[in-house]
Amino acid sequence: MTVRFRVRGLGGSRPGGGAGGSSGRGAADVAGQVCSELAVDLPDEDLGEYLYDCIDLYRMGSKPRCEEVEYLGMVQDAIDRIEGGE
């Protein structure tokens, strides 16, 4: 099974002319890798098509507080990694 995610605002190239992370990977490759790792870490979650939606549409209080903080932190970290080309 292939898991695909889109991150809003993720273009084909990074500012400064680079096309991906330091290893020369493209933005789509970075996004795919990060989202795959997130899906493994959160196997019971329906992450949807856009990672931003996981945060924007999340209803506070729908999980126990410690799980909520961990979930939202992991999703935000994945978004930050994708935007940073890591």
C-alpha distances in whole Angstrom, upper triangle without the diagonal:
4,6,10,13,17,20,23,25,23,25,24,27,29,32,35,33,30,27,25,25,28,26,26,22,22,21,18,17,18,17,13,14,16,14,11,14,15,12,12,16,16,13,15,16,15,15,15,15,18,19,22,22,21,24,26,25,25,28,30,31,28,27,30,31,30,26,27,28,26,23,25,26,22,21,24,24,20,22,25,23,21,25,27,24,24
4,6,10,13,16,20,22,20,21,21,23,25,29,31,29,26,23,21,22,25,23,23,19,18,17,14,13,15,13,10,11,13,11,9,12,13,11,12,16,15,14,16,16,14,14,13,13,15,16,20,20,19,22,24,24,24,27,29,31,28,27,30,31,30,26,26,27,25,22,23,24,20,19,22,21,18,19,22,20,18,21,23,21,21
4,7,10,13,17,19,17,19,19,22,23,27,29,28,25,22,20,21,24,22,22,18,17,16,13,12,13,11,8,10,11,8,7,10,10,8,10,13,13,11,14,13,11,10,10,9,12,12,16,16,15,19,21,20,20,24,26,27,25,24,27,28,26,23,23,24,21,18,20,20,17,15,18,18,15,16,19,17,15,19,21,19,19
4,7,10,13,16,14,16,16,19,20,24,26,25,23,19,18,19,22,21,20,17,15,13,10,11,12,9,7,10,10,7,8,12,11,10,13,15,15,14,16,14,12,10,9,7,9,11,14,14,14,17,19,19,20,23,26,27,25,25,28,28,27,24,23,24,22,19,19,20,17,15,17,17,14,14,17,16,13,16,19,17,17
4,7,10,13,11,14,15,17,18,21,24,23,21,18,17,18,22,21,20,17,15,12,9,11,11,7,7,10,10,7,9,12,11,10,13,15,14,15,16,13,11,8,7,5,6,7,10,11,11,14,15,16,17,21,23,25,23,23,26,26,25,22,21,22,20,17,17,18,15,12,14,15,11,11,14,14,11,13,16,15,16
4,6,9,8,10,12,15,16,19,22,21,19,17,15,17,21,21,20,16,14,11,9,11,11,8,9,12,11,9,12,14,13,13,17,18,17,18,19,16,14,11,9,6,5,7,9,10,12,14,14,16,17,21,23,26,24,25,27,27,27,24,22,23,21,18,17,18,16,13,14,15,12,10,13,13,10,12,15,14,16
4,6,6,9,12,14,14,16,20,19,18,16,15,16,20,20,19,16,14,10,10,12,11,8,10,13,11,10,13,15,13,14,18,18,17,19,20,17,15,12,11,8,5,6,7,9,11,12,13,15,16,20,22,25,24,24,27,26,26,23,21,21,20,17,16,16,15,11,11,13,10,7,10,11,8,9,12,12,14
4,6,9,12,14,14,16,19,19,19,17,16,18,22,23,21,19,16,12,12,15,14,11,14,16,15,13,17,19,17,18,21,22,21,22,23,20,18,14,13,10,7,8,7,9,12,13,12,14,17,20,22,25,25,25,28,27,27,25,23,23,22,19,17,18,17,14,13,15,13,10,12,14,11,10,14,14,17
4,6,10,11,11,12,16,16,16,15,14,17,20,22,20,18,15,11,12,15,14,12,15,17,16,15,19,20,19,21,24,24,23,25,26,23,21,18,16,13,10,11,10,13,15,15,15,18,20,23,25,28,28,28,31,30,30,28,25,25,24,22,20,20,19,16,15,16,14,11,12,14,11,9,12,13,16
4,7,8,9,11,15,14,13,11,11,13,17,18,16,14,11,7,8,12,11,9,12,14,13,13,17,18,17,19,22,22,22,24,26,22,21,17,16,13,11,11,11,14,16,17,17,19,21,25,26,30,29,29,31,30,30,28,26,25,24,22,20,20,19,16,15,15,13,10,11,12,8,7,10,10,13
4,5,7,10,13,12,11,9,10,13,17,18,15,13,10,7,9,12,12,11,14,16,16,16,19,21,20,22,25,25,26,27,29,26,24,21,19,16,14,15,15,18,20,20,20,23,25,29,30,33,32,33,35,34,34,32,30,29,28,26,24,23,22,19,18,19,16,14,14,14,11,10,12,11,15
4,7,10,12,10,9,7,8,12,15,16,13,11,7,6,7,10,11,11,13,15,16,17,19,21,21,23,25,26,27,28,30,27,26,22,21,18,16,17,18,21,22,23,24,26,28,31,33,36,35,35,38,37,36,34,32,31,30,28,26,26,24,21,21,20,18,16,16,15,12,11,13,11,14
4,7,9,7,6,4,7,10,13,14,11,10,7,7,10,12,11,12,15,16,17,18,21,22,22,24,26,27,28,30,32,29,28,24,24,20,19,19,19,22,24,24,25,28,29,33,34,37,37,36,39,37,36,34,33,31,30,28,27,26,24,22,21,20,18,16,16,15,12,11,11,10,13
4,6,6,5,6,7,9,11,13,11,11,9,8,11,13,12,13,16,17,16,18,21,22,22,24,26,27,28,30,32,29,28,25,24,21,19,19,19,22,24,23,24,27,28,32,33,36,36,35,37,36,35,33,31,30,29,27,25,24,23,21,19,18,17,15,14,13,11,9,9,8,12
4,6,7,9,10,12,13,16,14,15,13,12,15,17,15,16,19,20,20,22,24,25,25,27,30,29,30,33,35,32,31,27,27,24,22,21,21,24,26,25,25,29,30,33,34,37,37,37,39,37,36,35,33,31,30,29,27,25,25,23,21,20,19,17,15,15,13,11,10,11,14
4,6,9,11,12,13,15,13,15,14,14,17,18,17,19,22,22,22,24,27,27,27,30,32,32,33,35,38,35,34,30,30,28,25,25,24,28,29,28,29,32,34,37,38,41,41,40,42,40,39,38,36,34,33,32,30,28,27,26,24,23,22,20,18,17,16,14,12,12,15
4,6,9,11,12,14,11,13,12,12,15,17,16,18,20,21,21,24,26,26,27,30,31,32,33,35,37,35,34,30,30,27,25,25,25,28,29,29,30,33,34,38,39,42,42,41,43,41,40,39,37,35,34,33,31,29,28,27,25,24,22,21,19,18,16,14,14,12,16
4,6,8,9,11,8,9,9,9,13,13,13,15,18,18,18,21,23,23,24,27,28,29,30,32,35,32,32,28,28,25,23,23,23,27,28,28,29,32,33,37,37,40,40,39,41,39,38,36,35,33,32,31,29,27,26,24,23,21,20,18,17,15,14,13,11,10,12
4,7,9,10,7,7,5,6,10,10,10,12,14,15,16,18,20,21,22,24,26,27,28,30,32,30,29,26,25,22,21,21,22,25,26,26,28,30,31,35,36,39,38,38,40,38,37,35,34,32,31,29,28,26,25,23,22,21,18,17,17,15,12,12,11,9,12
4,7,7,5,5,4,5,8,8,7,10,12,12,13,15,17,18,19,21,23,23,25,27,29,27,27,23,23,21,19,19,20,23,24,24,26,28,29,33,34,36,36,35,37,35,34,32,31,29,27,26,25,23,21,20,19,17,15,15,14,11,10,10,9,6,8
4,5,6,6,7,8,11,9,7,11,13,12,12,15,17,16,18,21,21,22,24,26,29,27,27,24,24,22,21,19,21,24,24,24,26,29,29,33,33,36,35,34,35,34,32,30,30,28,26,25,24,22,20,19,18,16,14,14,13,10,9,10,8,5,5
4,5,7,10,11,14,12,11,14,16,14,15,18,19,19,21,23,24,24,27,29,32,30,30,27,28,26,24,23,24,28,27,28,30,32,32,36,36,39,38,37,38,36,34,33,32,30,28,27,27,24,22,22,21,18,17,18,16,13,13,13,10,8,8
4,6,9,11,13,11,10,14,15,13,15,18,18,18,20,23,23,24,26,28,31,30,30,27,28,26,25,24,25,29,28,29,31,33,34,37,38,40,39,37,39,37,35,33,33,32,29,28,28,26,23,23,23,20,18,19,18,14,14,15,13,10,9
4,6,9,12,10,10,13,15,14,15,18,19,19,22,24,24,25,28,29,32,31,30,27,27,25,24,23,25,28,28,29,31,33,34,37,38,41,40,38,40,39,37,35,34,33,31,30,29,27,25,24,24,21,19,19,18,15,14,15,13,10,11
4,7,8,6,7,10,11,10,12,15,15,16,18,20,21,22,24,26,29,27,27,23,24,21,21,20,22,25,25,26,28,30,31,35,35,38,37,36,37,36,35,32,32,31,28,27,26,25,22,21,21,19,17,17,17,13,12,13,12,9,9
4,5,5,6,9,10,11,13,14,15,17,19,20,22,23,24,25,28,26,25,22,22,19,18,18,20,23,24,25,26,28,29,33,34,37,36,35,37,36,35,32,31,30,28,27,26,25,22,21,21,19,16,16,16,13,11,12,12,8,10
4,5,5,6,9,10,11,12,14,16,16,18,20,21,22,24,26,24,23,19,19,16,15,15,17,19,20,21,22,25,26,30,31,34,32,32,34,33,32,30,28,27,26,24,23,22,20,18,17,16,13,12,13,11,8,9,10,7,9
4,5,5,6,9,10,10,12,14,15,16,18,20,21,21,24,22,20,17,17,14,13,14,16,18,19,21,22,24,25,29,30,33,31,31,33,33,31,29,28,27,25,23,22,22,19,17,18,17,14,13,14,12,9,11,12,10,11
4,5,5,6,9,10,10,12,14,15,17,18,20,21,24,22,21,18,18,16,16,16,18,20,21,22,24,26,26,30,31,34,32,31,33,33,31,29,28,27,25,23,23,22,19,18,18,17,14,14,15,12,10,12,13,9,10
4,5,5,6,8,10,11,12,14,16,17,18,20,23,21,20,17,18,16,15,14,16,19,19,20,22,24,24,28,29,31,30,29,31,30,28,26,25,24,22,20,20,19,16,15,15,13,10,11,11,8,6,9,9,6,7
4,6,5,6,8,10,10,12,14,15,16,18,20,18,17,14,14,12,11,10,13,15,15,17,19,20,21,25,26,28,27,26,28,28,27,24,23,22,20,18,18,17,14,12,13,12,9,9,10,8,5,8,10,8,9
4,6,5,6,9,10,10,12,14,15,16,18,17,16,13,14,12,12,12,15,17,16,18,21,22,22,26,27,29,27,27,29,29,27,24,24,24,21,19,19,19,16,14,15,14,11,11,14,11,9,12,14,11,11
4,6,5,6,9,10,11,12,14,15,18,17,17,15,16,15,15,13,17,19,18,20,22,23,23,27,28,30,28,26,28,28,26,23,23,23,20,18,19,18,14,14,15,13,10,12,13,10,9,13,13,11,9
4,5,5,6,9,10,11,12,14,17,15,16,13,14,14,13,11,14,16,15,16,19,20,20,24,24,26,25,23,25,25,23,20,20,19,17,15,15,14,11,10,11,10,6,8,10,7,7,11,11,10,8
4,5,5,6,9,10,10,12,14,12,12,9,11,10,10,8,12,14,12,14,17,18,18,21,22,24,22,21,24,24,22,19,19,19,16,14,14,14,11,9,11,11,7,9,12,10,9,12,14,13,12
4,5,5,6,9,10,10,13,13,13,11,13,13,13,12,16,17,15,18,20,21,20,24,25,26,24,23,25,25,23,20,20,20,18,15,17,16,13,12,15,13,10,12,15,13,12,15,17,15,13
4,5,5,6,9,10,13,13,14,12,15,15,15,13,16,18,16,17,21,21,20,23,24,25,23,21,23,23,21,18,19,18,15,14,15,14,10,11,13,11,9,12,14,11,12,15,16,15,12
4,5,5,6,8,11,10,11,9,12,13,13,10,13,15,12,14,17,18,16,20,20,21,20,18,20,20,18,15,15,15,12,10,12,11,7,7,11,10,7,10,12,11,11,15,16,15,14
4,5,5,5,8,8,9,8,10,12,13,11,15,15,12,15,18,18,17,20,21,22,19,18,20,21,19,16,16,17,14,12,14,14,11,10,14,13,10,13,16,15,14,18,19,18,17
4,6,5,9,10,12,11,14,16,17,15,18,18,16,18,21,21,20,22,23,24,21,19,21,21,19,16,17,18,15,13,15,15,12,12,16,15,12,16,18,16,16,20,21,20,18
4,6,9,9,12,11,15,17,17,14,17,18,15,16,20,20,18,20,20,21,19,17,18,18,16,13,14,14,11,10,13,12,9,10,13,12,11,14,16,15,16,19,20,20,17
4,6,6,9,9,12,15,15,13,16,15,12,14,18,17,15,17,18,18,16,14,15,16,15,11,12,13,10,8,11,12,9,10,13,13,12,15,17,16,17,20,21,21,19
4,6,8,9,12,15,16,15,18,17,14,17,20,19,17,19,20,20,17,15,17,19,17,14,15,17,14,12,15,16,13,13,17,17,15,17,20,19,19,23,24,23,22
4,7,9,12,15,17,15,18,17,13,16,19,17,15,17,18,17,14,13,15,17,16,12,14,16,14,11,14,16,14,14,17,18,17,19,22,22,22,24,26,26,25
4,6,9,12,13,12,14,13,10,13,15,13,12,14,15,16,13,12,14,16,16,12,12,14,13,9,12,14,12,11,15,16,14,16,19,19,19,22,24,24,23
4,6,9,11,10,13,11,9,12,14,12,11,14,16,17,14,14,17,19,19,15,14,17,15,12,13,16,14,12,15,17,15,16,19,20,19,21,24,24,23
4,7,8,7,10,8,6,10,12,11,11,14,16,18,15,15,18,19,19,15,14,16,14,11,11,14,12,9,12,14,12,12,16,16,15,17,20,20,20
4,6,7,9,7,7,11,12,11,12,15,18,20,17,18,21,22,22,19,17,19,18,14,14,17,15,12,14,16,14,13,17,18,16,18,21,21,21
4,7,9,8,9,12,13,12,14,17,20,23,20,21,24,25,25,22,20,21,20,17,16,18,16,13,15,17,14,13,17,17,14,16,19,19,20
4,5,5,7,10,10,11,13,16,19,21,20,20,23,23,23,21,19,19,19,15,14,16,14,11,12,14,12,10,13,14,12,13,17,17,18
4,5,5,7,9,10,11,15,17,19,18,18,21,20,20,18,16,16,15,12,11,12,11,7,8,11,8,7,11,12,10,12,15,15,16
4,5,5,6,8,10,13,15,18,18,18,21,20,21,18,16,16,16,13,11,12,12,8,8,11,10,8,11,13,12,12,15,16,17
4,5,5,5,8,11,14,17,15,17,20,20,20,18,15,16,16,13,11,14,14,10,11,14,13,11,14,16,15,15,19,20,21
4,6,6,6,10,12,14,13,13,16,16,17,14,12,13,13,9,8,11,11,7,9,12,11,10,14,16,15,16,19,20,20
4,6,5,9,10,13,13,13,16,15,16,14,11,11,12,9,7,10,10,7,8,11,11,10,13,15,15,15,18,20,20
4,6,9,10,14,14,15,18,17,19,17,14,14,16,13,10,13,14,11,11,15,15,12,15,18,17,17,20,22,23
4,6,9,12,11,14,17,17,19,16,13,15,16,13,11,15,15,12,13,17,17,15,18,20,20,20,23,24,25
4,6,9,8,10,13,13,15,13,10,12,13,10,9,12,13,11,12,16,16,15,18,20,20,21,23,25,25
4,6,6,9,12,12,15,13,10,12,14,12,11,15,16,14,15,19,19,19,21,24,24,24,27,28,28
4,6,8,10,9,12,11,8,10,13,11,10,13,15,15,15,18,19,19,21,24,24,25,27,29,29
4,5,7,7,10,10,8,10,13,12,12,15,17,17,18,20,22,22,24,26,27,28,30,32,31
4,7,9,11,10,8,11,13,11,12,15,16,16,18,20,21,21,24,26,26,27,30,31,30
4,6,8,6,5,9,10,9,11,14,14,15,17,19,20,21,23,24,25,27,29,30,29
4,6,5,6,9,10,10,12,14,15,16,18,20,21,23,24,26,27,29,30,32,30
4,6,5,6,9,10,11,12,14,16,16,18,20,21,22,24,26,27,28,30,29
4,5,5,6,9,10,11,12,14,16,16,19,20,21,22,25,26,27,28,27
4,6,5,6,9,10,10,12,14,15,16,18,20,21,23,24,25,27,25
4,5,5,6,8,10,11,12,14,16,17,18,20,21,23,24,26,24
4,6,5,6,9,10,11,12,14,15,16,18,20,21,22,24,23
4,6,5,6,9,10,10,12,14,15,16,18,20,21,22,20
4,5,5,6,9,10,11,13,14,15,17,19,20,21,20
4,6,5,6,8,10,11,12,14,15,17,18,20,19
4,5,5,6,9,10,10,12,14,15,16,18,17
4,5,5,6,9,10,10,12,14,15,16,15
4,5,5,6,9,10,11,12,14,15,15
4,5,5,6,9,10,11,12,14,14
4,5,5,6,9,10,10,12,11
4,5,5,6,9,10,10,9
4,5,5,6,8,10,10
4,5,5,6,9,9
4,5,5,6,5
4,5,5,6
4,5,8
4,6
4
